[in-house]
Amino acid sequence: HESIPGYISESCLVYKRASAMNDDLKEMLESNKESLKLEAMKRVVGLIAKGKNASELFPAVVKNVASKNIEVLKKLVYVYLVRYAEEQQDLALLSISTFQRALKDPNQLIRASALRVLSSIRVPIIVPIMMLAIKEAASDMSPYVRKTSAHAIQKLYSLDQDQKDLLIEVIEKLLKDKSTLVAGSVVMAFEEVCPDRIDLIHKNYRKLCNLLVDVEEWGQVVIISMLTRYARTQFTSPWKEDGVFDEHSERAFYESDEEKTRNEPEAKPYMMDPDHRLLLRNTKPLLQSRNTAVVMSVAQLYWHLAPKNEVSIVTKSLVRLLRSHREVQYIVLQNIASMSIQRKGMFEPYMKSFYVRSTDATHIKSLKLEILTSLANEANISTVLREFQTYVKSQDKEFAAGTIQAIGRCATNISEVTDTCLNGLVLLLSNRDETVVAESVVVIRKLLQTQPTQHSDIIKHMAKLFDNITVPMARASILWLMGEYCERVPKIAPDVLRKMAKSFTSEEDIVKLQTVNLAAKLYLTNSKQTKLLTQYILNLGKYDQNYDIRDRTRFIRQLIVPNDKNGALSKYAHRILLAPKPAPLLESAYKDRDRYQLGTLSHTINTKASGYLELSDWPAVAPDQSVRNVEVIEPVKIHHFIFPSTAHPTPALHQGWSWSTLSPKLQINFSGSDAESRVENSSQSSEESDESSSQSEKSSSESESDSEKKKRKTKTPLQKKTVKPTAKDGPYLSKCYQPTFCSSDLFIFSLILSVCPPVYSALSPLSLSFPLQVSGPAFVPEKSHDLLHRMTGKGLSAQYQFPRQPCLYQPTMVSVQISLTNTSDHPLEQIHIGDRSPTGLNIHCFNTVECLEPEASVTVFMGIDFNDSTQAANFQLCTKEDHFSVSIQPAVGDLFLPITMTELDFRKEQGELSYSVNYKKYHNHYLTHLVSPVPCRFAGKTASSGAVVLVTVELRESSTALITINTEKSVMGSMLLRDLKQALAQA
Amino acid sequence: MIHSLFLVNSSGDIFLEKHWKSVVSRSVCDYFFEAQERASEPENVPPVIPTPHHYLISVLRHRIYFVAVIQSEVPPLFVIEFLHRVVDTFQDYFGVCTEAAIKDNVVVVYELLEEMLDNGFPLATESNILKELIKPPTILRTVVNTITGSTNVGEQLPTGQLSVVPWRRTGVKYTNNEAYFDVVEEIDAIIDKSGSTITAEIQGVIDACVKLTGMPDLTLSFMNPRLLDDVSFHPCVRFKRWEAERILSFIPPDGNFRLLSYHVSSQNLHPLRSASLVAIPVYVKHNITFREGSSQGRFELTLGPKQTMGKGVEAVLVSSQLPRGVLNTNLNPTQGTYTFDPVTKLLSWDVGKINPQKLPSLKGSMSLQAGASKPDENPTINIQFKIQQSALSGLKVNRLDMYGEKYKPFKGIKYMTKAGKFQVRT
C-alpha cells in the first residue's frame, strides 16, 4: 500500500517536469521576439524527432503559421503542423486560410510549398479545399507547382477515397503535361490512384518514352515499372516467335528444300510493334544510371519485355551493381538468382563475380552460392567445385552447410560429377564439425536415393561413422538409408539396429522414428535375425513419452506382426514399407520466384505484398495500335514561300518542342496539312501520279487564291503521302521548319523536307533553268551583339544583329540591323558611319540619325558586303563630337541566304558541286528525333558570290548521322561544318 | 512509398523518427529488433523484413540502422538507394554520420528529411539543391546562429530545382576557378593459396571537385576510353555524346560529386596484358600452420611489391580473422605495428610503406586453446594499400576543355590505385 502513492507522486513529478518545460516553450512561442520563438520551435522539433509528445503546444505553435519575418520559423511550424494536425483537427483549421492565401502568391515556390503543406494536413473537413487547390495547381504555369499537385493527389486520395473520379480527371490532365519535372510524380499518382486505367496512358505512351531520359531518377523508376505493365497488356509476345523460328530452322536443316518452301508461308514473321521497340530503345541508356534502382528497373523491363536474345545486355550493368552497398547486393543477387535459373548463359561469363569473400554477410554468401550452383554446367563444374572446396572449410558453419547442399545440387544436375561429389562428401563425413557432417549425411542420402545401385560401400562407410555422429538429423538419415537399402548391407544393418536398441531411450524423436522404421524394414526382410530386436524396440516405443512415436509403433506393429484381425493389410506390408521411393529433387529455392515481377518487394519476400500489381500475360492478339497515335495540333503557318514574300514575324515559329517530341510520321503530317506546300495526298500508288499531279496543280492554283481556307486535314495514312512538284511554279515541296536548336545562330537555312522520294521519279525532270529563289529565313536568331558599349561610347550604345533578310540595297550585301540607344543625359546629334577599315569594304551606310534624345533608341539598317568571309568589318561610328571604332563580326551562318529548290535540283546540284565535306558518326540527342527515313536537306547560297551551299543530314542506323555539305567555297564549307557540329553538340 | 523512418543505434535504441504520412508507432521496430537479435553479426540483419502490416527495409551504415517503414509494394532497391542517399547527404552536411552528429543537428536533419521526401516520394535529393535550401552547418555559422538566433535554412527561395540543370545551383561565383578530378581505381581480387589469381577486377571512379563560376560546360576526353568497359554516370553527363565520341561532356554540379564510375574487366585490358589478367601490385608469402595436438601454431607473413609500374606501395594494412581456437599471438613485425584482439580474434598489422629492398614481414607463434582440435581452415588475409600517381588499368585523361565561360580555370588530375576487396586465401 505504501508503494503506490510513491509511484504516483513520481509519475506526477515527471508529468510536472514535462508540463513545466512545455510552459516554458509556450511562453517563448508567445513572446514577441522572433529569436525566442525560433529557439522554441527548434526545441519542439527536437521533441518530435525523439518521438516525444508535443501536441500540447499546438495552439501556441499554430499562431506562428503566418509569421512573415523568417522563412525558417515558418518551415519549422509547418513540420509541426503536419505532424499534429491529425490529432488537433479543429485547431488546424485555423491555419488553412494562410495557405489558401499563399496558393495565390506570385512566387511559384511559395505556391508549391503552400500546396505541399495544405495537402499534408490530414483533416477530412478540408477535402473540398484541397480538391480545389489541386485542380488549380494542376493548371499552374509553373511545372514545379504542377509537380506538387501530382504529389497532393496521392495525399488527398489516401485521405478520402471518394474523390477518386475527380482525381482521375486531374491525373488525366497532368499526364498530358510535357514537363519532365511532372512526369514522374504524375505517374506515381496514377499508380496509386488508378493503376487499372491503362487507357489513360495510350496517348501519352510515346511522350513518356521520349521524356524518360530527362526525368529525374526517382521518376524514372516509377515510369519504367508502369510502362512494363502497360507493354504487357498492349503488345504481343516477342518470345513465342523465337520458338517457332528455332523449330523452323531445325526443320530446314533436316528436311528438303521443297518442304521448306512449302512451310514458309505458314510461319508468320513476328513484327515488333514500333512502340514496343521505342520503349526498349529509350530505356537502354538508363542502364548507365548511377541510381541502382533505375538500373534494376531497366533490367526487369528487359527481362519481362525484350526478345530473348536482347535480354543479356542488362547483364553487365547488374553485375556492376554488385559493387554497391551490401543491401543493394542482396536485392540484386536475389534477382540474378531468379534470372540465372532460367537463363544460365546470361551470367555465366561473369561467374567469378559471384565468388564468395570471407567478409561477405551470410545472406550474401548464400545467395552467391545459389547463383554459382545455378550457373554450374559441364564446362565449368570443376572450377566451381574447387571453389566450393574452399567454402566448405569456412569458419562460418552455416555457410559451409549451405555449400554442401550446393554440391549436392551440382551432383544431381550434372551427372558427370556425381561420383566426384559423392566421394568428396564422404570425405567430409570425417569432418570435425557436426553441422558439416550432418549436412553431408543428409545430402549423401538424397544423392544415393537418385542412384542407389552402386553405392553400398558408401552406406557401409556411413554405418561405421554412425557412432561418432551426434546430430539427430544425420543419424536419422543414416538409419533411413540402412532401412531403405538393408538388402545391400545385410550384415551391417542388423548390427546397427542392435546398437540402436541399446541407446533408443536416449535418442531424439526423429531418430527414434527412424529406428522404428529400420526395425520394421529389417523385420520384413531378415526376420530371423531381427525379430527379437524389433519386438524390443516396438515395446520401448509403445511407452515412449512422445505420442507420435507411440502412434507409429502401434501402427507398425499392426502392420508387420501378423495376427487375426489385420490379415488384409499385413500381406502388403512389404510393399507398403519397401516401396521404391521417388528420388528427392534438389532444387533451387528461387525456382518459382519468377511468378513475381523482378525487382519488386514481392519478389524479395516471396509472398504477395499488399498493393502488388500482377504482370499480365501477353495478349494473344495485339490491341489496337492506333490508340497511341496522337493528333497533331494544327501547326501555325510556318512556310515562307516565294521571295519576296513579306517576312512573317518569326515568333510563330517557335515549334521547337513539337519537333523533338513528335514521331517521324507526325512530322510528315505537318506538311500534309499545309495546302500551301503543294503536298498532295495520293492514297494510291505512283501509277496514278499523273492524275494526281494534275489534281495537285488544281489544288495548288486553288490554294494560291485562298490558301488560308484550303488547309486540309489529312486523314489518309501518312506513308502514302506524296509530294508533287509541278513544272509551273518552280520551287515547291519545301517546308520550312524551325529546328530545335534555335539557340545556335546558324540556321539560316530553310529546312527543306522532301517528303516522298519514290514518286518524283515518275515526273518529268525539271531543269535548273529558273533562277535560284531566295526564300525567307526559317529562323532568325534573336541574339544581338554589342557594337558599342555605353561606357566607351560616352552614352551612345549600339547593338547589332543579323536579321537574315536579303539586303535591300545590294543583293551581295548582308543586312545588319543596328539599334542605337542614347544612355547619356544629353541628346546626341548626327550619328553616322565614318571611315572603314579594309578600305575596299563595301558598306551601305544608314542615313545619318540627326538627333537622338536621352533614353531614346532608334533602329537602323545597313548593308555590308563581307565578301563571303568571316573577317570582321571595321568602321567608325561617329556622332557630332566623337567617333568610335567598332567592328561587326559575322558568324558563318550569317553569310548565307536560304533558297528553296526541289529535291531533284538539290540532287543535281549536289552532283555538280566539287567540294563536299562529310562528317560521319555524329550523334546527338536531337538528331535521334529526326528519324525520318528521308534525309533532311538545307539549301542556301552565299550572299556575296551566290555560290550554292547544300547541307544534308541523314540518319544512319540509330546512333549515327551523316552530315554532308556540298559547296564550291571549301573554306566556308568547313567552317559551316564546324559550327554545325558545335551547335548540334550544344543543343 | 516511404511511410516513416527510424534511426536505430547499435545498442538498439531508436534515437530519431520521422513520419511522412500518418504516424506509425515505433513498436513496429520490435520486428526489427527480433531480427537483430537473431543475427550473429550486425551485417547479417536481413535488409527486408516483412511484418504483419508493414515491411521494414533497412540499411546499416556507420553502425546506424536506417529503418524505413513501407506499407505497400515498392521496388526495394528504390528505398535502399534512397536511404543511402540520405546517409550520403548527412555525411556531406556534418562531415561524419554518427549518432552524436545527427542528434546535435537534429533540426537540420529534420529539415533535410522534410525536403528530401514529399508524401514518401523523393523530392530533392540532389546535394546542390539541398544546399541551397538548407545551408550546411559550419563552425562560424553555428557561432553566428547562436548569437543571432537564426538557423541554417536558406533565406532565399532556391531556384535550382526549377532550372534546366537541376543538379547545379545558380549564381555560382569563385575568385579562384578550379576543377580537380581524382581518378581512383580499386582492385578487387581473390588470390588463392598458391598465389595465383582466382579473380581480379578493377573498379574505378572519377570524383570531381569543381569550383567554377557561372555555367561552365566541360568536356573531358581520355587517351584510351576503350578501357572503360561498363560505366555509370552522374546525371549531368550527356550520354549520347559519350556513345558517339567517347567524350564526357557535362555541365558540372557545384562542388564535390562523382562524375562516373567504371569497370575494367580482365578481358578489356590492354591486349598485351589481357593474357595475364589484371596486374596484381602486391604479393604475399605466407606460412600459417597449426599442428594437431600442439598448442602452438606458426605464423609467417611476408609482403612484397609485384607489378606496381614503378610506384611505391603505401598505406599497407593487413588484417585477418584468425580461427576461434587462437588464444593469443606472439609476433614480431619487421616494420609497423600489429595488434591482436583476443576477443574478436582480429589480427591487424599496419605496415605502412613497402620497401622493395627490405620486405616487411610478420613472424611468430600463435597460442591455441589447449586440447582443442586444429582449425579446419586457415584464415583469409585482407590487404589494403594505396599506390599514388597511377591508375592500375592505365586509364589516362587526355584533356579537359571548358566552354561557355570566358575565364581560364585551374585544372588538375590525380590518379590513385587502392585495394578494394583484396583477399588472399591461405
Interface residues (C-beta under 8 A of the other chain):
Chain A: E34 S35 L36 L38 E39 K42 V45 G46 I48 A49 K50 G51 I70 E71 V72 K75 L76 Y78 V79 R83 E86 N107 Q108 L109 I110 R116 S119 S120 R122 S142 P143 Y144 T148 H151 A152 Q154 K155 S158 S185 M188 V213 E216 E217 W218 V221 S225 P285 Q288 S289 R290 N291 T292 A293 V295 M296 S297 K316 S317 V319 R320 R323 H325 R326 E327 V328 Y330 I331 V332 K352 S353 Y355 R357 S358 T359 A361 T362 H363 E387 T390 K393 S394 Q395 N431 R432 D433 G599 T600 L601 S602 T604 I605 T607 A609 S610 G611 Y612 L613 K921 Y922 H923 N924 H925 T928 S959 T960 A985 Q986
Chain B: M1 I14 F15 L16 E17 K18 H19 K21 S22 V23 R26 S40 E41 E43 N44 P46 P47 V48 P50 Y55 S58 V59 L60 R61 I70 Q71 S72 E73 V74 P75 P76 L77 F78 I80 E81 F82 L83 H84 V106 V107 V109 Y110 E111 E114 D118 N119 F121 P122 L123 T125 T148 G149 S150 T151 V153 G154 E155 L157 P158 Q161 L162 P166 D188 I190 D192 I198 T199 E201 Q203 D217 D229 D230 V231 S232 F233 H234 P235 R238 F239 K240 R241 E243 A244 E245 S249 R258 S261 H263 Q321 P323 R324 S373 P375 D376 E377 T380 N382 Y403 K421 Q423 R425
